[in-house]
Amino acid sequence: MFQSRVISLILKRNKASLNSILANFKETTSFRASSSSLSSSSSTVARSSLYGFRPLYKGNYMPSWRNMSTAAAVGMENKEGLKLLVTGGPRAQKAVGIWLFGSAAWVFSMVILGGITRLTRSGLSMTDWKFTGSLPPLSDEEWLQEFEKYKQSPEYKRVNKGMSLEDFKFIYWMEYAHRMWGRGLGIIFALPFSYFLRKGYITLRLGLKLSALFALGAGQGLIGWWMVKSGLEEPPSEYAQPRVSPYRLTAHLTSAFVIYTGLFWTALSVVMPEPPAESVAWVRGAAKVKKLALPVSFIVGITAVSGAFVAGNDAGHAYNTFPKMGDTWIPDDIFNMKPLIRNFFENTSMVQLDHRILATTTLLSIGALWWSTRKLDIHPAIRSLIGSTVGMAALQVTLGISTLLSYVHVSLGTAHQAGALTLLTLMILLNHTTRKPSVSLLKSLPQVAKTTF
């Protein structure tokens, strides 16, 4: 119902914009005819300023990421092969871009807050859930009522028995903040979305994407409660500590990563409708980088998912040594569970071993990406981005080892989770920057980038 109303509103609002474009087409054509004598002399300058990359002396280029934004769409709305996601000009494009980047940053903070909530064992402190949320306890009596509910949970009986009311308030506030921060995201997404729809800035294609992301965000709350509910059930063994299902935790974290990826990619597409390209040679180089970046991105994503299984199984608290796992390289119990497939998702030893192998593979694959592209003729911004990705991958592995050796200290564990999303961000940016330009831009590019001496 919501998506159908969005689509109808998009069509209604964009109808006026289309009529305006058609009404001004003759005037635009006349202007182009009168200015044709200037086009050849200004094409190089326009192309350089279009993407925010200015040529420097002695053949060097200095990328300016800040300028790769709304200016990229100016004067390109009618060019062949380019479909803008936002109507209304550069100001509308900039406003929508800021909103989407802000929403992506909010999701990023949600992932960090969720990591802190999990590492402080606060996630099971609230034993009920309402879609719209509710006020926190405001009186001593209400706090005691909430505490009594928590005392009935397996976590209190087996882990936190004897906990004081003040300690309970801390974990309650952590979980409450996490839930309300998620609801806040829904508000800061929905209100600007409605405003931009009414202004007619959102095209049908963009409206469909954002509607799907909004639906995923709403479903994320349900997935979160589905995850928490599994931790409120009695464990199968009297010796096992209560914890949420690793499968549900992985679904919850993976869903957050998908939403973040969708928001960040869409924001980049709004403010940077064309990739940075100043020559055909650089476009060809970017295409070669893209072929390598895609499988590396897949490895980065799989490694992040395996990290969720490490968290869901508390596997970080086992084998707190490196590079060996205890006294051996490979533990003896990695295939103890039946059927065999369960070991990869539920066996603590196997889950941690998998994550170690995948993390090492990620670092090596990103290093191989850098090595394979070091001699390619590519845009300086892309080369700089690859170098940043290598540095982030090395930092992430260092954070992972430090987290393991510290027995999963809260600050290090949180930084490691944030590092995973940062590395994913760089890979998203690399893939977006190396995508194929429009036909019109490709036709206008010189074979080799020109330099100024």
C-alpha positions in Angstrom: 0.0 0.0 0.0 2.8 2.4 0.9 4.8 1.7 -2.2 1.8 2.1 -4.5 1.1 5.5 -3.0 4.7 6.5 -3.4 4.8 5.5 -7.0 1.6 7.4 -7.8 2.9 10.5 -6.1 6.2 10.3 -7.9 4.4 10.1 -11.3 2.2 13.0 -10.4 5.0 15.2 -9.2 7.4 14.4 -12.1 4.7 15.1 -14.7 5.1 18.8 -14.2 8.9 18.5 -14.5 8.5 16.6 -17.8 6.1 19.2 -19.2 8.6 21.9 -18.2 11.5 20.2 -20.0 9.4 19.7 -23.2 8.2 23.4 -23.1 11.8 24.6 -22.9 13.2 22.2 -25.4 13.0 24.6 -28.4 14.7 27.3 -26.4 17.4 25.0 -25.3 18.0 23.8 -28.9 18.2 27.4 -30.0 20.7 28.2 -27.4 22.9 25.2 -28.3 22.9 26.3 -31.9 24.0 29.8 -31.1 26.7 28.6 -28.8 28.1 25.8 -31.0 31.1 27.9 -31.9 32.2 27.9 -28.3 31.7 24.2 -27.6 34.9 22.9 -29.1 37.1 25.4 -27.2 35.4 24.8 -23.8 34.9 21.1 -23.9 38.1 20.2 -22.2 37.5 22.7 -19.4 33.9 21.6 -18.9 34.9 18.0 -18.7 37.6 18.8 -16.1 35.3 20.9 -13.9 32.4 18.4 -14.4 34.0 15.8 -12.2 36.0 18.0 -9.8 39.4 16.8 -10.9 41.7 19.6 -12.0 44.9 19.1 -13.9 48.1 20.2 -12.2 51.5 21.0 -13.5 54.0 18.5 -14.8 51.4 15.9 -15.7 50.2 15.2 -12.2 46.5 15.0 -11.1 45.0 15.8 -7.8 41.6 14.3 -7.1 39.0 16.4 -5.3 36.4 14.1 -3.9 34.4 17.0 -2.4 33.6 18.4 -5.8 32.4 15.1 -7.2 28.8 15.9 -6.3 25.9 18.0 -7.6 28.0 19.7 -10.3 28.3 16.4 -12.0 24.7 16.6 -13.2 24.6 20.2 -14.3 23.9 20.4 -18.1 23.8 16.6 -18.4 20.1 15.8 -18.0 19.4 15.4 -21.7 22.6 13.6 -22.6 22.5 10.1 -24.1 22.7 7.2 -21.7 22.6 9.2 -18.5 19.5 8.9 -16.2 19.6 11.2 -13.2 17.9 10.0 -10.0 16.9 13.5 -8.8 15.0 16.2 -10.6 15.0 19.9 -9.6 18.5 20.9 -10.4 21.8 20.9 -8.4 20.3 22.2 -5.1 17.7 19.4 -5.0 20.4 16.9 -5.9 22.6 18.2 -3.1 19.8 18.1 -0.6 18.8 14.6 -1.4 22.4 13.5 -1.3 23.0 15.0 2.1 19.8 13.3 3.4 20.9 9.9 2.1 24.4 10.1 3.3 23.1 11.2 6.7 20.8 8.1 6.8 23.7 5.9 5.9 25.8 7.4 8.7 22.8 6.8 11.1 22.8 3.1 10.1 26.6 3.0 10.7 26.1 4.4 14.2 23.4 1.8 14.7 25.8 -1.0 13.9 28.3 0.4 16.4 25.7 0.9 19.1 24.4 -2.7 18.5 28.0 -4.0 18.9 28.3 -2.2 22.3 24.9 -3.5 23.4 25.9 -7.1 22.6 29.4 -6.8 24.1 28.0 -5.4 27.4 25.4 -8.2 27.4 22.6 -5.7 27.4 20.5 -7.1 24.6 18.3 -9.4 26.7 17.5 -6.8 29.4 14.1 -5.9 27.8 11.8 -8.9 27.8 9.1 -7.5 25.6 8.8 -5.4 22.4 6.3 -3.0 20.8 6.6 -1.9 17.2 6.0 1.8 18.1 8.1 1.7 21.2 7.2 2.9 24.7 8.4 5.3 27.4 11.2 4.0 29.7 10.5 3.4 33.4 10.0 6.8 35.1 9.5 5.9 38.7 11.0 3.5 41.2 8.0 1.3 41.0 8.2 1.0 37.2 11.9 0.1 37.5 11.2 -2.6 40.0 8.5 -4.0 37.7 10.9 -4.2 34.7 13.6 -5.7 37.0 11.1 -8.4 38.1 10.4 -9.3 34.4 14.2 -9.6 33.8 14.6 -11.9 36.9 12.3 -14.4 35.1 14.7 -14.6 32.2 17.3 -17.4 31.8 20.1 -14.8 31.6 19.4 -13.5 35.0 19.1 -17.0 36.5 22.3 -18.4 35.0 24.5 -15.4 34.4 23.5 -12.3 36.4 21.9 -13.8 39.5 22.2 -11.3 42.3 22.5 -8.3 40.0 21.7 -4.9 41.6 19.0 -2.6 40.4 21.6 -0.1 39.3 23.5 -2.6 37.2 20.2 -3.6 35.6 19.4 0.0 34.8 22.7 0.3 32.8 22.0 -2.7 30.6 18.3 -1.6 30.2 19.3 1.8 29.0 21.8 0.4 26.5 19.1 -1.8 24.9 16.5 0.9 25.1 18.9 3.4 23.4 19.6 0.9 20.6 15.9 0.3 20.0 14.9 4.0 20.0 17.9 4.9 17.8 16.5 2.5 15.3 13.1 4.1 15.5 14.7 7.5 15.2 16.2 6.4 11.9 12.8 5.6 10.6 11.7 9.2 11.4 14.7 10.9 9.8 14.2 8.8 6.7 10.5 9.0 6.3 9.9 12.7 6.9 12.5 14.0 4.3 11.4 11.3 1.9 7.8 12.6 2.1 9.0 16.2 1.6 11.1 15.4 -1.4 8.2 13.4 -2.9 5.9 16.4 -2.6 8.5 18.7 -4.1 8.8 16.3 -7.1 12.5 15.7 -6.7 12.3 11.9 -6.5 12.2 10.0 -9.8 10.3 6.8 -10.1 13.5 4.7 -10.2 14.8 6.4 -7.0 11.4 6.2 -5.3 11.2 2.4 -5.8 14.7 2.0 -4.4 14.1 4.1 -1.4 10.7 2.4 -0.7 12.4 -1.0 -0.7 15.1 0.3 1.7 12.4 1.8 4.0 10.6 -1.6 4.0 13.9 -3.3 4.9 14.4 -0.9 7.7 10.9 -1.6 9.1 11.6 -5.3 8.9 14.9 -4.8 10.7 13.1 -4.0 13.9 11.1 -7.3 13.6 14.3 -9.2 12.9 15.9 -7.7 16.0 13.0 -8.8 18.2 13.0 -12.2 16.6 16.7 -12.4 17.5 16.2 -11.2 21.1 13.3 -13.6 21.6 15.6 -16.6 21.0 17.8 -15.5 23.9 14.8 -15.4 26.3 14.2 -19.1 25.8 15.7 -21.8 28.1 19.0 -23.2 26.7 19.0 -26.8 25.7 21.6 -27.7 28.3 21.6 -26.8 32.0 25.3 -25.9 31.6 24.9 -23.7 28.6 24.7 -19.9 29.0 21.6 -18.3 27.4 22.4 -16.4 24.2 20.6 -15.4 21.0 20.6 -17.7 18.1 23.7 -17.2 16.0 21.6 -17.6 12.8 19.2 -14.8 13.9 22.1 -12.5 15.0 23.7 -13.0 11.7 20.4 -12.2 9.9 20.1 -9.1 12.0 23.6 -7.8 11.3 23.6 -8.8 7.6 20.3 -7.0 7.2 21.9 -3.8 8.7 24.8 -4.2 6.3 22.5 -4.6 3.3 20.5 -1.4 4.3 23.7 0.5 4.8 25.1 -0.6 1.4 21.9 0.3 -0.3 21.8 3.8 1.2 25.4 4.5 0.6 25.4 3.3 -3.0 22.2 5.3 -3.7 23.6 8.4 -2.2 26.8 8.1 -4.3 24.6 7.6 -7.4 22.7 10.8 -6.6 25.7 13.1 -6.1 28.0 11.4 -8.6 25.9 10.2 -11.5 29.0 9.8 -13.6 32.3 8.1 -12.5 35.5 10.1 -12.6 36.9 9.7 -16.1 39.0 12.1 -18.2 40.2 9.7 -20.9 39.3 6.5 -22.6 42.5 5.0 -21.2 41.4 5.7 -17.7 38.0 4.2 -18.4 39.6 1.0 -19.6 41.8 0.9 -16.6 38.8 1.4 -14.3 37.1 -1.6 -16.0 40.0 -3.8 -15.2 40.0 -2.7 -11.6 36.2 -3.4 -11.5 36.7 -7.0 -12.6 39.1 -7.5 -9.7 37.2 -5.5 -7.1 34.0 -7.5 -7.5 35.3 -10.8 -6.2 37.3 -9.0 -3.5 34.1 -7.3 -2.4 32.4 -10.7 -2.2 35.2 -12.0 0.1 34.9 -8.9 2.3 31.2 -9.5 2.6 31.5 -13.2 3.5 34.2 -12.4 6.1 31.8 -9.9 7.7 29.1 -12.5 7.8 31.4 -15.0 9.4 32.2 -12.4 12.0 28.5 -12.3 12.9 28.6 -16.1 13.5 31.7 -15.6 15.7 29.7 -13.1 17.8 26.6 -15.3 17.9 28.6 -18.3 19.2 30.8 -16.2 21.6 33.6 -17.8 19.6 35.9 -14.8 20.4 36.2 -16.0 24.0 37.7 -19.3 22.9 41.3 -19.8 21.8 42.6 -16.3 22.8 46.0 -16.9 21.2 47.5 -16.1 17.8 48.6 -17.3 15.4 47.9 -20.8 16.9 44.6 -21.8 18.4 45.8 -22.9 21.8 48.7 -25.3 21.3 47.7 -26.3 17.8 47.1 -24.8 14.4 43.8 -26.6 13.9 41.7 -27.8 16.9 40.7 -31.5 17.0 37.0 -30.9 17.5 36.2 -28.9 14.4 34.0 -31.7 13.0 32.4 -32.9 16.2 28.8 -32.0 15.3 26.4 -33.9 13.1 25.4 -33.3 10.5 28.7 -32.0 9.2 27.3 -28.6 8.0 26.4 -27.5 11.5 30.1 -27.2 12.4 30.5 -24.2 10.2 27.8 -22.3 12.0 27.6 -23.6 15.5 30.9 -25.2 16.4 32.9 -22.6 18.3 36.3 -24.0 17.1 35.3 -24.2 13.5 33.6 -20.8 13.5 36.7 -19.1 14.8 39.0 -21.0 12.4 36.7 -20.0 9.5 36.9 -16.4 10.5 40.7 -16.5 10.8 41.1 -18.0 7.4 38.6 -15.6 5.8 40.2 -12.6 7.4 43.6 -13.7 6.1 42.1 -14.3 2.7 40.6 -10.8 2.7 43.9 -9.2 3.5 45.8 -11.2 0.9 43.1 -10.6 -1.8 43.1 -6.8 -1.2 46.9 -6.8 -1.3 46.7 -8.7 -4.6 44.2 -6.2 -5.9 46.7 -3.4 -5.1 49.6 -5.4 -6.7 47.7 -6.2 -9.8 46.6 -2.6 -10.4 49.8 -0.7 -9.5 50.9 -0.4 -13.1 47.5 0.2 -14.7 46.7 3.6 -16.2 43.9 4.6 -13.9 42.5 7.8 -12.4 44.5 9.0 -9.4 41.4 9.0 -7.2 40.9 5.3 -7.9 44.6 4.6 -7.2 44.3 6.5 -3.9 41.2 4.6 -2.9 42.9 1.2 -3.5 45.8 2.3 -1.3 43.3 3.3 1.5 41.6 0.0 1.2 44.8 -1.9 1.7 45.6 0.2 4.8 42.1 -0.3 6.2 42.3 -4.1 5.7 45.6 -4.2 7.6 44.2 -2.2 10.4 41.1 -4.4 10.5 43.2 -7.6 10.9 45.2 -5.9 13.6 42.0 -5.0 15.4 40.7 -8.5 15.1 43.9 -10.0 16.6 43.9 -7.4 19.4 40.3 -8.2 20.2 41.1 -11.9 20.4 44.1 -11.5 22.6 42.2 -9.1 25.0 39.4 -11.6 25.5 37.1 -9.4 23.5 37.4 -6.1 25.3 34.4 -4.0 24.7 36.2 -1.0 23.1 38.3 -3.3 20.8 35.4 -5.5 19.9 33.4 -2.4 19.0 36.2 -0.9 16.9 36.6 -4.3 15.1 32.9 -4.3 14.2 33.1 -0.6 13.0 36.2 -1.5 11.0 34.4 -4.2 9.1 31.8 -1.7 8.0 34.5 0.8 7.2 36.3 -1.7 5.0 32.9 -2.5 3.3 32.4 1.2 2.7 35.7 1.5 0.9 34.9 -1.4 -1.3 31.5 0.1 -2.1 33.1 3.3 -3.0 35.7 1.5 -5.2 33.1 -0.4 -7.1 31.0 2.7 -7.6 33.9 4.8 -8.8 35.0 2.2 -11.4 31.6 1.7 -13.0 31.1 2.3 -16.7 30.3 5.9 -17.7 27.4 7.0 -19.9 27.6 6.7 -23.7 27.6 10.5 -24.1 30.6 10.9 -21.8 32.5 8.1 -23.3 32.1 9.6 -26.8 33.5 13.0 -25.6 36.6 11.7 -23.9 40.1 11.9 -25.4 42.1 8.7 -25.8 44.7 9.8 -23.2 44.2 12.3 -20.3 45.7 15.7 -21.1 48.2 17.3 -18.8 49.1 20.9 -18.2 52.8 21.9 -18.1 
